[in-house]
Amino acid sequence: MKKSKSLGKTLCFVGVALIASFVLLNLILTYFLLIPFSTYLSIRQMKELAVSISDRDDYEDTSFLQYIQELNDDLNTRITIVDRDKNIINTTRLGYYQEGKLGKVSGRYFEANLNAMDSGKTVSWSRTGESTNKVEVRVITKVADNRYAVLSRSYRSLQNATKSALIFELLSGVLLILVSIIVVFFTSRRLVVPIRRMTAVAEHISNMEFDARVEVTTKDELGMLGTSINRMSEHLENNLEMLQNDIEKRKRLVRNLSHEIKSPVAVIMGYADRLKAVISKNPEKAVNYCSVISDECNRINVLVTEMLELSRFEQQMEVLNREDIPAERFFNSVRTHFENTILDREVTYQENYDSQDVFQGDYILLERAVDNLLRNAVGHSGDKNPVIQITGNWNKDYYEIHVYNSGSYIAEEDRENIWDAFTKVDKVRGRGQQGSGVGLTIVREIVDAHGGYYHICNKESGVEITIAIKGK
């Protein structure tokens, strides 16, 4: 397996290489540009001096000589004032010229650029001696009528200064690189160590181990990343737990569904076998057998239909069609449908609600939920003449519907499980009772779709189930 590169080493290498590149670039610029740049600055400064000289008119006086001598001492600038015929009027270096004449080099430049200077142009140039390494810079400009200023500077040590600057910058560059190695190392360590910790936590998460957490000590981007990883770990842990619970419920649902289907299938097979033997000898018994088979087939059909409906709810395939529902219309419809389904039983049906109430919800789904509650109440009441009571009332923003049935209580530990499909609670579901076993599960899904809540509680002589929907 190829060894992975270290981010810390990469950061150190890039940081040191970048600083070394800056040091090398500085050395190159110093070697090639220090003298030209110094020359440029000298020419610019001497042109400014020439402008200040042009403001004077005492070029032949001793005061002017004193003035330019001070400039020479302060700025290392030799100044000579000449006329058009190159006669020296005043100068800081009179002894270097021959009997009132400019030197040969100055003379050539003076004559060649005389017309240009008369038109207001300033002439400048520089040269480096091949044997002496002396750098000389000169500026000539017209300062008055028939008066020209010649300014010059010589840098005999500029080459040596450049070498000294190169050596100094090289030594300081080496020191800077050494310091940068230390700084970059600790800086990269400050960045890499938290990343390594986050990597370790991420590795735990990939192995479905959610107990590890990133220690967040800063509020920068790394701190935000660590917080996000911790939050992600918590969400994954919660979702995994929910998924495991859901898988367990699915397994239990499949087992219960298999058991529920197995019973009617066994009955159908048994009566089908008997039907073969009695169909010709005893037609009346054969008709009874066919009736039993038909009932069991209907039972399987109801079971499969409600399972498909439950699956649609769980996958959120049902789209709520919310509307304003008058309480009087809703409870009248529920009562009518209920009375048509219990024609063969003696049931005392009571209802209590405010006929002026209006709540919001999906009318068809809520009617189905309440109908399931009523059928569950009748089927599990345990009384020959059960009392069924339905109540509607507001509880803040929620409209609550209570369905009460007389009969036996429900154990405390069974109250939450009763909402799961095919829950076996002896006091709730008897073997001979009708129903698919998913009625209350469908009720739960309908209430959840409406953003409501549900609960069950034992009353003095029976059980009451409450559902609530956000009705405003």
Phi and psi in degrees as a GROMACS rama.xvg file:
@    title "Ramachandran Plot"
@    xaxis  label "Phi"
@    yaxis  label "Psi"
@TYPE xy
-69.6902  132.125  LYS-2
-72.9219  133.346  LYS-3
-75.5337  150.227  SER-4
-76.3109  146.516  LYS-5
-86.2318  129.216  SER-6
-64.9421  -37.5718  LEU-7
-61.6652  -44.8021  GLY-8
-65.1666  -38.5777  LYS-9
-63.0901  -44.589  THR-10
-62.4216  -42.7558  LEU-11
-61.0319  -46.3781  CYS-12
-63.0759  -46.0011  PHE-13
-64.7296  -43.3525  VAL-14
-63.2923  -47.1408  GLY-15
-67.4057  -40.865  VAL-16
-63.1553  -37.5057  ALA-17
-66.3291  -44.4906  LEU-18
-67.2375  -39.8584  ILE-19
-62.7066  -36.0807  ALA-20
-65.1092  -39.8681  SER-21
-63.8109  -41.1653  PHE-22
-63.1061  -45.8952  VAL-23
-63.7088  -42.3335  LEU-24
-62.5831  -38.5177  LEU-25
-64.5464  -40.1856  ASN-26
-63.1916  -43.2024  LEU-27
-63.7866  -44.5978  ILE-28
-64.4683  -38.9012  LEU-29
-64.8401  -42.6345  THR-30
-65.9931  -42.5335  TYR-31
-94.2554  -25.0349  PHE-32
-117.266  -8.89627  LEU-33
-62.6472  -49.1604  LEU-34
-66.381  -49.0396  ILE-35
-59.5774  -37.6716  PRO-36
-69.2747  -40.2264  PHE-37
-63.0624  -39.7893  SER-38
-63.1204  -42.9769  THR-39
-60.4992  -44.9008  TYR-40
-63.4032  -38.6705  LEU-41
-63.4925  -45.9916  SER-42
-61.3046  -41.8856  ILE-43
-64.3804  -42.2306  ARG-44
-67.9467  -39.8916  GLN-45
-68.2889  -31.4505  MET-46
-65.2449  -37.6406  LYS-47
-66.1572  -37.796  GLU-48
-63.7855  -39.6933  LEU-49
-61.4322  -37.0997  ALA-50
-64.8727  -41.58  VAL-51
-66.6317  -33.4542  SER-52
-68.7807  -34.5525  ILE-53
-66.7634  -15.6206  SER-54
-81.2411  -6.60871  ASP-55
-100.468  161.949  ARG-56
-134.858  14.4835  ASP-57
-111.044  48.9609  ASP-58
-65.3018  -23.2931  TYR-59
-99.4904  -2.13609  GLU-60
-87.4911  162.681  ASP-61
-67.8652  -31.8975  THR-62
-62.1847  -36.2641  SER-63
-68.2567  -40.6479  PHE-64
-59.8128  -41.6806  LEU-65
-63.5104  -38.0268  GLN-66
-64.0895  -48.5998  TYR-67
-72.9348  -25.9527  ILE-68
-67.1523  -38.2874  GLN-69
-64.4246  -39.4526  GLU-70
-63.4961  -39.3574  LEU-71
-63.5756  -43.0235  ASN-72
-68.4013  -40.1002  ASP-73
-79.1503  -38.0577  ASP-74
-117.697  6.72873  LEU-75
54.4959  45.5585  ASN-76
-125.451  116.448  THR-77
-82.6581  133  ARG-78
-126.235  131.555  ILE-79
-132.725  133.696  THR-80
-108.399  124.747  ILE-81
-127.68  163.833  VAL-82
-98.8878  -171.052  ASP-83
-65.9837  -28.4145  ARG-84
-88.9837  12.9991  ASP-85
69.179  22.1663  LYS-86
-80.8085  132.832  ASN-87
-75.1144  124.181  ILE-88
-91.9423  -43.9134  ILE-89
-159.401  147.52  ASN-90
-160.8  156.104  THR-91
-90.6829  -4.99326  THR-92
-139.877  52.7347  ARG-93
-60.5915  -33.5367  LEU-94
-67.4186  -15.9773  GLY-95
-88.0906  -7.25262  TYR-96
-104.389  157.795  TYR-97
-96.7963  104.81  GLN-98
46.0516  54.2882  GLU-99
78.1036  12.7928  GLY-100
-114.38  150.165  LYS-101
-75.173  160.814  LEU-102
-65.4398  168.922  GLY-103
-62.6068  -45.3899  LYS-104
-64.9282  -47.8045  VAL-105
-62.0618  -36.3993  SER-106
-62.8199  -45.7766  GLY-107
-60.7319  -46.3849  ARG-108
-66.4248  -35.3391  TYR-109
-63.5681  -49.7811  PHE-110
-66.3891  -39.0965  GLU-111
-69.3144  -28.0165  ALA-112
-114.792  17.2443  ASN-113
-62.5303  -46.8559  LEU-114
-62.7796  -39.6448  ASN-115
-63.696  -41.027  ALA-116
-67.6098  -35.0688  MET-117
-63.8526  -27.0548  ASP-118
-87.1845  4.22543  SER-119
101.872  6.92741  GLY-120
-87.2733  144.207  LYS-121
-101.507  129.633  THR-122
-103.203  135.617  VAL-123
-142.942  153.58  SER-124
-164.624  166.33  TRP-125
-144.057  156.604  SER-126
-152.287  155.674  ARG-127
-120.367  126.677  THR-128
-69.5018  134.734  GLY-129
-70.7477  -33.8896  GLU-130
-97.7953  -32.7982  SER-131
-96.6171  -11.8521  THR-132
58.602  25.5346  ASN-133
-86.306  128.925  LYS-134
-100.564  123.676  VAL-135
-120.22  133.077  GLU-136
-124.06  132.409  VAL-137
-132.858  148.793  ARG-138
-137.75  130.202  VAL-139
-125.016  131.825  ILE-140
-151.351  153.334  THR-141
-82.1926  126.263  LYS-142
-110.135  -17.6384  VAL-143
-165.228  178.759  ALA-144
-62.3668  121.346  ASP-145
58.2819  31.4998  ASN-146
-136  127.028  ARG-147
-127.867  139.299  TYR-148
-104.388  129.064  ALA-149
-112.499  115.506  VAL-150
-113.319  137.635  LEU-151
-147.096  149.947  SER-152
-135.447  147.536  ARG-153
-125.871  134.388  SER-154
-120.608  89.235  TYR-155
-75.0788  -26.1264  ARG-156
-103.02  10.2857  SER-157
-65.5883  -37.0365  LEU-158
-63.356  -44.6547  GLN-159
-64.3739  -36.8927  ASN-160
-63.7227  -37.4669  ALA-161
-64.4253  -43.114  THR-162
-63.3963  -42.4839  LYS-163
-62.6416  -40.269  SER-164
-64.3226  -39.1629  ALA-165
-64.1557  -43.6616  LEU-166
-64.6048  -44.354  ILE-167
-62.0429  -45.2957  PHE-168
-66.2378  -33.9764  GLU-169
-65.5338  -46.4744  LEU-170
-65.3916  -44.3594  LEU-171
-66.0252  -32.4281  SER-172
-65.1281  -42.6849  GLY-173
-61.9253  -44.1012  VAL-174
-62.5519  -40.8572  LEU-175
-62.788  -39.6904  LEU-176
-64.4542  -42.7802  ILE-177
-62.1934  -44.1366  LEU-178
-65.0817  -39.6228  VAL-179
-64.4523  -34.5243  SER-180
-59.5126  -44.6239  ILE-181
-65.5406  -46.9784  ILE-182
-63.9905  -46.4442  VAL-183
-65.1535  -35.9155  VAL-184
-61.8095  -49.8159  PHE-185
-71.1339  -34.0924  PHE-186
-65.5725  -45.7566  THR-187
-65.618  -34.6259  SER-188
-64.3057  -40.4564  ARG-189
-62.6345  -29.9986  ARG-190
-85.901  -39.8825  LEU-191
-76.4736  -39.2252  VAL-192
-58.488  -48.2753  VAL-193
-61.7696  -35.4697  PRO-194
-65.0887  -39.3467  ILE-195
-63.4327  -40.7365  ARG-196
-63.8331  -41.325  ARG-197
-64.4903  -37.2187  MET-198
-62.7435  -41.6095  THR-199
-63.2064  -42.5216  ALA-200
-65.1036  -41.5981  VAL-201
-62.2159  -35.2618  ALA-202
-64.9521  -40.428  GLU-203
-62.2463  -41.9993  HIS-204
-63.7305  -40.3076  ILE-205
-64.2999  -24.8302  SER-206
-94.1944  15.8797  ASN-207
63.1346  31.2915  MET-208
-111.744  110.094  GLU-209
-107.473  15.0287  PHE-210
-83.0024  -22.4075  ASP-211
-76.392  144.435  ALA-212
-135.109  149.514  ARG-213
-83.1161  130.313  VAL-214
-80.3777  111.795  GLU-215
-94.6604  116.241  VAL-216
-118.023  -7.48203  THR-217
-128.004  166.876  THR-218
-112.094  15.991  LYS-219
-86.0149  -163.824  ASP-220
-61.7872  -36.6789  GLU-221
-66.0307  -39.4602  LEU-222
-63.6926  -40.9371  GLY-223
-64.4624  -39.0619  MET-224
-64.9766  -43.0003  LEU-225
-61.3912  -42.1022  GLY-226
-62.5113  -40.5603  THR-227
-64.685  -39.2015  SER-228
-65.1696  -42.3542  ILE-229
-62.1098  -42.8104  ASN-230
-65.1747  -40.9323  ARG-231
-62.4021  -41.0041  MET-232
-61.8633  -42.6057  SER-233
-64.1479  -42.8673  GLU-234
-65.0244  -42.6823  HIS-235
-63.5821  -39.6685  LEU-236
-62.8884  -45.5301  GLU-237
-64.8962  -43.3197  ASN-238
-66.5782  -38.0816  ASN-239
-65.1126  -40.9483  LEU-240
-63.1836  -42.0866  GLU-241
-63.5844  -40.0464  MET-242
-64.5674  -43.1616  LEU-243
-62.9651  -41.4692  GLN-244
-63.814  -39.7118  ASN-245
-66.0675  -40.2282  ASP-246
-63.5935  -41.3283  ILE-247
-63.704  -40.1766  GLU-248
-64.523  -38.8558  LYS-249
-63.7977  -43.4809  ARG-250
-61.4299  -44.6423  LYS-251
-64.3708  -35.9456  ARG-252
-65.0953  -42.4206  LEU-253
-63.8562  -42.5375  VAL-254
-62.5952  -45.6374  ARG-255
-66.4018  -39.6532  ASN-256
-62.8244  -41.9375  LEU-257
-60.8856  -41.5492  SER-258
-66.1885  -40.9509  HIS-259
-65.5109  -38.3312  GLU-260
-76.5379  -31.9963  ILE-261
-61.1225  -40.1043  LYS-262
-63.0256  -54.0696  SER-263
-64.1909  -33.8328  PRO-264
-64.2347  -41.372  VAL-265
-62.788  -40.7457  ALA-266
-63.7378  -44.4146  VAL-267
-61.0739  -44.7481  ILE-268
-63.7532  -41.5054  MET-269
-65.1946  -46.4549  GLY-270
-71.5329  -29.0088  TYR-271
-66.2649  -40.4787  ALA-272
-64.5693  -42.1294  ASP-273
-66.9514  -33.8269  ARG-274
-60.1954  -34.8955  LEU-275
-61.5995  -35.242  LYS-276
-81.8176  -28.3005  ALA-277
-107.983  -3.44714  VAL-278
-63.1246  -31.0125  ILE-279
-99.279  -28.7601  SER-280
-84.4374  -37.8486  LYS-281
-138.057  81.664  ASN-282
-57.8231  -34.7076  PRO-283
-65.9448  -42.3933  GLU-284
-67.482  -33.9067  LYS-285
-62.6902  -38.9158  ALA-286
-63.9528  -39.8911  VAL-287
-62.8328  -41.3859  ASN-288
-61.7557  -41.8754  TYR-289
-63.549  -36.246  CYS-290
-64.9684  -41.5428  SER-291
-64.1067  -43.9503  VAL-292
-61.0142  -42.3548  ILE-293
-62.2819  -42.697  SER-294
-62.2499  -42.6104  ASP-295
-67.5383  -35.514  GLU-296
-65.324  -40.7569  CYS-297
-62.4665  -37.4842  ASN-298
-62.5915  -43.0821  ARG-299
-65.2251  -39.7888  ILE-300
-62.9204  -44.3795  ASN-301
-61.8291  -42.2652  VAL-302
-61.4475  -47.6634  LEU-303
-65.3665  -41.1833  VAL-304
-61.1499  -45.1054  THR-305
-71.6123  -31.4877  GLU-306
-65.493  -41.0283  MET-307
-64.3775  -39.5809  LEU-308
-65.6301  -41.6564  GLU-309
-62.0071  -39.5981  LEU-310
-63.1689  -39.2279  SER-311
-64.5657  -41.098  ARG-312
-63.0799  -44.6804  PHE-313
-65.0897  -30.8806  GLU-314
-90.8114  6.89191  GLN-315
56.1712  40.6518  GLN-316
-82.5182  -17.5981  MET-317
-82.791  130.467  GLU-318
-103.082  122.849  VAL-319
-67.7053  133.308  LEU-320
-109.632  81.8  ASN-321
-70.9014  141.079  ARG-322
-155.367  165.039  GLU-323
-76.3633  125.207  ASP-324
-115.587  112.579  ILE-325
-67.5642  132.359  PRO-326
-60.5232  -39.9693  ALA-327
-62.614  -45.1093  GLU-328
-63.623  -41.8627  ARG-329
-65.2726  -49.5832  PHE-330
-71.7694  -29.9745  PHE-331
-64.9377  -42.302  ASN-332
-65.511  -40.8176  SER-333
-62.7538  -43.9496  VAL-334
-63.4192  -44.1448  ARG-335
-60.4706  -46.4701  THR-336
-65.7727  -37.0918  HIS-337
-65.8601  -44.1207  PHE-338
-64.159  -31.2272  GLU-339
-75.1548  -15.8529  ASN-340
-100.756  -8.18797  THR-341
-123.428  39.9358  ILE-342
-64.0636  -25.5581  LEU-343
-95.646  10.8343  ASP-344
-131.681  151.961  ARG-345
-92.6063  110.165  GLU-346
-131.59  134.406  VAL-347
-93.4654  112.969  THR-348
-107.11  125.99  TYR-349
-129.249  146.313  GLN-350
-140.093  148.864  GLU-351
-147.558  116.425  ASN-352
-163.461  166.304  TYR-353
-93.0836  116.969  ASP-354
-64.7162  -15.1684  SER-355
-87.9083  -8.89765  GLN-356
-67.1666  143.383  ASP-357
-136.63  124.418  VAL-358
-126.136  168.175  PHE-359
-110.998  143.721  GLN-360
168.481  179.777  GLY-361
-84.1236  111.001  ASP-362
-58.6048  -48.8742  TYR-363
-64.7975  -43.9265  ILE-364
-67.8198  -41.783  LEU-365
-66.1191  -37.1455  LEU-366
-64.1396  -38.1108  GLU-367
-66.2944  -41.3692  ARG-368
-62.7779  -46.1924  ALA-369
-66.7179  -38.192  VAL-370
-61.3669  -41.0307  ASP-371
-62.2097  -40.2439  ASN-372
-63.4425  -42.0439  LEU-373
-66.3329  -43.7257  LEU-374
-65.081  -37.1182  ARG-375
-65.3147  -39.6061  ASN-376
-63.9928  -42.1365  ALA-377
-68.4792  -43.1179  VAL-378
-69.4527  -25.6547  GLY-379
-116.431  13.7216  HIS-380
-68.9196  -36.6316  SER-381
81.3284  -4.90232  GLY-382
-100.572  150.074  ASP-383
-69.7568  -38.199  LYS-384
-121.909  76.8953  ASN-385
-71.0955  155.399  PRO-386
-104.85  122.429  VAL-387
-114.821  125.627  ILE-388
-129.075  128.683  GLN-389
-118.731  134.485  ILE-390
-133.615  140.945  THR-391
-127.012  133.395  GLY-392
-159.72  160.69  ASN-393
-87.9422  139.962  TRP-394
-130.178  88.883  ASN-395
61.2198  -120.142  LYS-396
-89.3728  2.09414  ASP-397
-109.072  139.262  TYR-398
-100.244  119.565  TYR-399
-99.8028  140.125  GLU-400
-122.141  119.952  ILE-401
-108.414  131.893  HIS-402
-120.642  115.81  VAL-403
-110.182  140.449  TYR-404
-134.644  139.842  ASN-405
-72.6292  155.968  SER-406
138.883  -158.785  GLY-407
-80.1783  163.368  SER-408
-82.0306  171.348  TYR-409
-115.696  132.142  ILE-410
-61.2026  148.24  ALA-411
-57.8222  -40.8924  GLU-412
-72.8152  -11.485  GLU-413
-100.227  -3.72417  ASP-414
-67.8996  -38.9126  ARG-415
-77.7476  -37.1615  GLU-416
-69.1849  -18.0633  ASN-417
-63.4661  -20.57  ILE-418
-82.2454  -9.45455  TRP-419
-85.4905  150.533  ASP-420
-64.8594  138.937  ALA-421
60.243  29.9611  PHE-422
-67.1112  129.897  THR-423
-96.8016  98.5583  LYS-424
-123  113.745  VAL-425
-55.2329  -37.8044  ASP-426
-79.9967  -6.98298  LYS-427
-109.422  -44.3443  VAL-428
-122.201  117.501  ARG-429
-91.9801  164.062  GLY-430
-67.5891  -35.3483  ARG-431
-92.1217  4.38919  GLY-432
-81.808  152.896  GLN-433
-84.6879  164.003  GLN-434
123.82  154.562  GLY-435
-86.7961  -20.8161  SER-436
92.8789  1.99489  GLY-437
-120.389  7.98102  VAL-438
-60.3863  -48.6308  GLY-439
-70.9133  -27.9224  LEU-440
-65.432  -40.3913  THR-441
-64.8165  -39.5158  ILE-442
-58.6373  -44.7349  VAL-443
-59.4226  -43.866  ARG-444
-66.1181  -38.4891  GLU-445
-65.1619  -43.2152  ILE-446
-65.0756  -42.5199  VAL-447
-61.2449  -39.2793  ASP-448
-63.3069  -28.2214  ALA-449
-89.1402  1.65518  HIS-450
70.0284  32.8162  GLY-451
-107.936  -158  GLY-452
-143.364  168.673  TYR-453
-152.932  152.995  TYR-454
-164.16  166.27  HIS-455
-133.418  142.282  ILE-456
-147.885  152.279  CYS-457
-84.5673  134.46  ASN-458
-103.599  -174.359  LYS-459
-60.2766  -38.9625  GLU-460
-136.721  30.7808  SER-461
177.536  -157.023  GLY-462
-130.697  140.511  VAL-463
-125.822  128.736  GLU-464
-108.217  132.3  ILE-465
-119.413  132.507  THR-466
-122.914  148.528  ILE-467
-139.457  142.251  ALA-468
-125.513  150.739  ILE-469
-74.9892  101.688  LYS-470
-96.785  5.27191  GLY-471
